[in-house]
């Protein structure tokens, strides 16, 4: 399993998706100004070389896509969503 830790500095609730091509899988919701943790099977990364995370604000702002997830087994993701989603950052550990 791949763990995804999300810290949101965004003022509204956000739905987090795992995106592969034109398909997306809902991981869960992170409420405004809080933290959440999600997970998905590592094999989902092996199905596509351009797997990304998507932050979809419920308040109607434009969705934000992360850079592609390039990971090895056992690594985890830390995603910080800023109040301006375009300034968000993703790190793999």
C-alpha positions in Angstrom: 0.0 0.0 0.0 1.0 3.6 -0.7 0.2 6.1 2.1 -0.7 9.6 1.1 -0.6 12.3 3.8 -2.4 15.5 2.9 -2.1 18.7 4.8 -4.6 21.4 3.6 -4.1 25.1 4.0 -7.1 25.6 1.7 -10.2 27.4 3.0 -12.6 24.8 1.7 -13.1 21.0 1.7 -11.3 19.1 -1.0 -11.9 15.7 -2.6 -8.6 13.8 -3.3 -8.4 11.5 -6.3 -5.8 9.2 -7.8 -5.7 10.0 -11.6 -4.5 7.6 -14.3 -5.1 8.9 -17.8 -8.8 9.7 -18.0 -9.7 7.5 -15.1 -9.8 8.7 -11.5 -10.3 6.9 -8.2 -11.6 8.8 -5.2 -9.3 8.5 -2.2 -11.3 10.6 0.2 -12.0 14.1 1.5 -9.8 16.5 3.4 -11.7 19.2 5.3 -10.7 22.8 5.3 -7.5 23.6 7.1 -6.8 20.1 8.3 -4.9 16.9 7.6 -6.0 13.5 6.3 -4.3 10.2 5.4 -5.3 7.9 2.5 -3.8 4.8 0.9 -4.1 2.9 -2.3 -2.4 -0.3 -3.6 1.1 0.1 -5.1 0.0 -1.8 -8.2 -2.0 1.2 -9.2 1.2 3.0 -9.9 2.4 0.2 -12.2 -0.6 0.5 -14.4 0.4 3.9 -15.7 3.5 6.0 -16.0 1.6 9.2 -15.5 -0.3 8.6 -12.2 -1.1 11.8 -10.4 -3.1 13.1 -7.5 -6.0 15.5 -8.0 -7.3 18.1 -5.5 -11.0 18.9 -6.4 -12.3 21.8 -4.3 -16.0 21.4 -3.4 -16.4 25.2 -3.4 -16.1 25.4 -7.2 -12.5 26.4 -7.7 -10.5 24.8 -10.5 -9.1 21.3 -9.8 -5.4 20.9 -9.3 -3.2 18.0 -10.5 0.1 17.1 -8.9 3.2 16.2 -10.8 3.5 12.5 -11.7 4.0 10.1 -8.9 7.4 8.4 -9.3 7.9 6.0 -6.5 9.5 2.7 -5.3 7.7 0.2 -3.1 7.7 1.2 0.6 7.8 5.0 -0.1 5.0 7.3 0.9 3.6 10.7 -0.3 3.3 14.0 1.6 1.1 16.5 -0.2 0.7 20.1 1.1 -2.2 21.9 -0.5 -1.8 25.7 -0.2 -4.6 28.3 -0.1 -3.6 29.0 -3.7 -3.6 25.4 -5.0 -1.1 26.3 -7.8 1.5 26.7 -5.0 1.0 23.3 -3.6 3.9 20.9 -3.1 4.3 17.1 -3.2 7.2 15.1 -1.7 7.9 11.4 -1.8 9.8 9.7 1.1 
